[in-house]
Amino acid sequence: MSDSDKPDPLARLGQELDRAQAARAPRPAAERGGAGNLQQGMGLGFRIGIEFVVAIVVATGLGWAIDQWFGTRPWGTILLFFLGVGAGMVNVYRAVTGLGMAVGYRQPAGKPVVKGDDEE
């Protein structure tokens, strides 16, 4: 082999550097799912907020109706307000602990939830 047949080591090194930089370069937001993840996060936030507020409003309204019917004003409203707060907190807890799962899906007992299981 002559010297002209051998690949230039500097050219080969330059190509390897270009490949490494291309592999390391940050991907565009569309590839990372930036907008989709943001929408999912906002959707979950709105869901949690709405579930919490609705639980309190419904329970308080029911307490007010009971007070009107039985004449126990304000005890039914106060009691059911706090029960509504508790129910709202339970709803928030259930929504947050099931973050990696589909709606209505329950993880079998003993199997931990691993983020990214549903991506494959």
N, C-alpha and C positions, 0 to 999 in steps of 0.2 A: 504494500500500500504506500502510496505517496502522501506527502503532506497535504496536498489539495483534496484528497479523499476523506481525510479525517474531519469530523465536525468541529466547528470552532467552539472551544469551551466557553468563551464569553457569550456567544450567541445562545448556546444551550442554557447557560446560567440566566441570561435575560428572559428566556422563555419560561423557565421554571419560576422565576420571580413574578412574572406576569400572571401565571396560573395561580400562584399562592396569593397574590393580591386580589385577584378576581374571586377566589374562594373565600377570602376573609372580608371582603367588602360587605357593608351592610346591605341587606336586601331591601327592596322598596316596600312601603307599608302595605301595598296590595298583596304581596307574597306572604308577609307575616300575618295577614288577617287583621290589620290594625283597625279598620273601620268596623269590621264584623265583631271583633272583641269589644270594641267600645259600645256598639249597639246592644250586645248581650249584657254587658255590665249595666248600662242604663236601664234596660228592660228589667233586670233583676232588682235594681234599686227602686224603680217605680212599683214593682210588684210588692216588695217588702213594705214600702211606705203605705201603699193603698190597703194592703191586708191589715196592717196595724191600725190605721185610722178607721177602716170600716168595722173592724171588730169592736172598737170603743164606741163608735156611733150607734151601731145596732144594739149593743148591750145597754147603753145609756137610754136609748129610745124605748127599749123594752122595759127597763126599770121605771121610766116615766109613765108608761102605759099602765104598768102594775100599780104604781102610786095613784094614778087617777081612778083606777077600778076599785082598789081596796081602801083608798083614803089613807095610805101610810106615808104620805109625803114627808120628808125627802129620803127616807131610808131605802126604799127600793132602788131609786136612782143612784144613790151613793154606792150601795152594795153591788149593783150590776155594772156600774162604771168600773170599779176595781176588778171585777170578774172579766170585763171586756179588755182591760189592760193586760191581765194575765193571759187571756186567750190570744191577744195580739202578739205578746212576747213568745208564746208557744209557736205561733205561725211563723214568726221571724226566725226562730231557732230551727224549725223544720226546713225552711227555705234555705238557710245558710248551710246547714249540715249536709244538705243534698246538692251542693253546688256542682259536683262533677257528674251528676246522674240526670237521666231524662226525667221529665215530669211524670210523677206517679210511680216511678221505679224505686223499688226497695232493694238495697244491697243484701245479699244473703248473710246470715250471722257468721261472724268469724272471718269474713273476707274484707280487708281494708280497702277503702276507696283510693285508687291511684289516679292522679290527674293524668289525662291523656289516654286512658283505656278506650274511650269511645272514638278516638281519632283514627284507629287502625282499621 
